[in-house]
Amino acid sequence: MPELKEEKKEEVPSAPLTQVSLPKPPSRAPSKTISIPSLSELKAQANKKEETIDGEVIEESQGRNEPFTTTDLDKIWNEFKSQKEKEDNQLELLILKEPYKLSGNVVTVNISNGASEASFERFRGDLLIALRDGLKNDSIQLKSETVEIEKGKMLYTDQEKFEHLKKKYPALKDLQERLGLDPEF
């Protein structure tokens, strides 16, 4: 019988084992479609953005901070408006002719409709720079506010138009009686 040799097993010093983590497979496959937000979600996002703008904390800057009056503001505003007149940009001029109010260092521009809001945002930065440079005050802020325009009753017939004019000009009623005028003619 052949002799069996006992093999001596050499002990190999064991090295610390490190665990290798396998990358996790994605939990879901990427979507090929995008979700379109609803109109109410978009309005909510817009309101959130307005809240962050209105609610932002203003830190006093170390820059220019000279006090100014509304007459100083009017002067710089009119200079900017005349600059826009030279550029012949009618929509921006229409917005600049709207009334504005000053409360502290915040100038609020009244805008008559939402379509003008986008146009105002385009030149808002230029106006803000002009105001800050002209008034030498870096803490000035510029806001826009959409104001509802009161819509009166539409006058269609001659009788309605004449009645409206009689209310506006009471002397017209005397003329109608003296001359015997009939608006339906």
C-alpha positions in Angstrom: 0.0 0.0 0.0 1.2 3.3 -0.8 2.0 5.4 2.1 0.1 8.4 2.7 2.0 11.3 3.6 0.6 13.7 5.9 0.8 17.1 4.5 1.5 19.8 7.0 -0.8 22.6 6.7 0.9 25.9 7.0 -1.0 28.4 8.8 -1.3 31.7 6.9 -1.7 34.7 9.0 -5.2 36.0 8.4 -5.5 39.5 7.0 -8.4 41.6 8.1 -11.3 41.0 5.8 -12.9 44.1 4.2 -16.4 44.0 3.0 -17.0 45.1 -0.4 -20.5 46.6 -0.9 -22.1 46.1 -4.2 -23.9 49.1 -5.7 -27.6 48.9 -5.2 -29.6 48.6 -8.3 -31.9 51.6 -8.9 -35.1 51.2 -7.1 -37.0 52.3 -10.1 -36.2 52.8 -13.7 -36.0 56.3 -15.0 -39.2 57.6 -16.3 -39.5 58.5 -19.9 -42.4 60.9 -19.2 -42.4 64.1 -17.2 -45.2 65.2 -15.0 -46.9 68.5 -15.9 -47.9 70.4 -12.8 -51.5 71.6 -12.5 -52.4 75.3 -12.7 -53.1 75.4 -9.0 -49.7 74.0 -8.2 -48.1 76.6 -10.4 -50.0 79.4 -8.6 -49.0 78.0 -5.3 -45.3 78.0 -6.4 -45.6 81.6 -7.6 -47.2 82.6 -4.2 -44.3 80.8 -2.4 -41.8 82.8 -4.4 -43.6 86.0 -3.6 -43.6 85.1 0.1 -39.9 84.5 0.0 -39.3 87.9 -1.7 -41.6 89.7 0.7 -40.4 87.8 3.8 -36.7 88.0 3.1 -34.5 89.5 5.8 -32.8 92.6 4.7 -29.4 93.1 6.2 -28.1 96.6 6.5 -25.2 96.9 4.1 -22.0 98.7 4.8 -22.5 100.6 1.5 -24.2 103.9 0.8 -27.2 104.6 3.0 -28.0 108.3 2.6 -31.5 109.4 3.5 -33.8 110.7 0.7 -37.2 112.3 0.2 -40.0 111.6 -2.2 -39.0 114.6 -4.3 -35.5 113.1 -4.7 -37.1 109.9 -5.7 -39.4 111.7 -8.2 -36.4 113.4 -9.8 -34.5 110.1 -10.3 -37.7 108.4 -11.5 -38.4 111.1 -14.1 -34.7 110.9 -15.3 -35.1 107.2 -15.8 -38.5 107.7 -17.5 -36.9 110.2 -19.9 -34.1 107.8 -20.7 -36.8 105.2 -21.6 -38.6 107.8 -23.8 -35.4 108.2 -25.8 -35.3 104.4 -26.3 -38.9 104.6 -27.4 -40.1 101.6 -25.4 -43.8 102.3 -25.0 -44.7 99.3 -22.7 -42.0 100.3 -20.2 -43.1 103.9 -20.4 -46.6 102.9 -19.7 -45.5 101.1 -16.5 -43.3 104.0 -15.4 -46.2 106.4 -15.7 -48.2 104.3 -13.2 -48.3 105.6 -9.6 -45.9 104.3 -7.1 -45.5 104.7 -3.3 -42.6 104.9 -1.0 -42.7 103.3 2.5 -39.3 103.3 4.2 -36.8 102.1 1.6 -39.3 100.1 -0.4 -40.7 101.5 -3.6 -43.9 99.8 -4.6 -45.0 100.2 -8.3 -48.6 99.7 -9.1 -49.1 97.6 -12.2 -52.5 97.5 -13.9 -52.4 93.9 -15.3 -50.4 90.7 -15.1 -49.0 91.0 -18.6 -47.2 94.2 -17.7 -45.7 92.4 -14.7 -43.3 90.4 -17.0 -42.3 93.5 -18.8 -41.6 95.3 -15.5 -39.4 92.4 -14.3 -37.3 92.8 -17.4 -36.3 96.3 -16.6 -36.6 96.2 -12.9 -32.9 95.7 -12.3 -32.0 98.7 -14.4 -34.5 100.8 -12.5 -33.2 99.6 -9.2 -29.6 100.4 -10.1 -30.6 103.8 -11.3 -32.5 104.5 -8.0 -29.7 103.2 -5.8 -27.0 105.2 -7.7 -29.1 108.4 -8.0 -30.2 108.4 -4.4 -26.9 107.0 -3.0 -28.7 104.4 -1.0 -28.0 100.7 -1.4 -30.9 99.6 0.8 -33.6 100.6 -1.6 -35.9 97.8 -2.7 -38.3 97.7 -5.6 -41.6 95.8 -5.5 -44.5 95.5 -7.9 -48.2 95.2 -7.0 -51.0 94.3 -9.4 -53.9 96.7 -8.9 -57.4 95.9 -10.0 -59.0 98.5 -12.3 -62.6 99.2 -11.6 -64.7 98.4 -14.6 -67.8 100.5 -15.0 -70.9 99.5 -16.7 -70.6 99.4 -20.5 -72.8 101.9 -22.2 -74.4 100.5 -25.4 -77.5 102.4 -26.3 -77.8 106.1 -27.0 -80.2 106.5 -24.1 -77.6 104.9 -21.7 -74.8 107.2 -23.1 -77.0 110.3 -22.7 -78.0 109.4 -19.1 -74.3 108.9 -18.3 -73.4 112.3 -19.8 -76.3 113.9 -17.9 -74.9 112.6 -14.6 -71.4 113.8 -15.5 -72.6 117.2 -16.8 -75.8 118.4 -15.1 -76.1 121.4 -17.4 -76.9 119.0 -20.2 -80.2 118.2 -18.6 -81.2 121.9 -18.7 -80.2 122.0 -22.4 -82.3 118.9 -23.2 -85.4 120.5 -21.5 -84.9 123.9 -23.1 -84.3 122.6 -26.6 -86.6 119.7 -26.4 -83.9 117.2 -27.4 -84.6 113.5 -27.7 -81.5 111.2 -27.5 -83.4 108.4 -29.3 -83.7 110.4 -32.5 
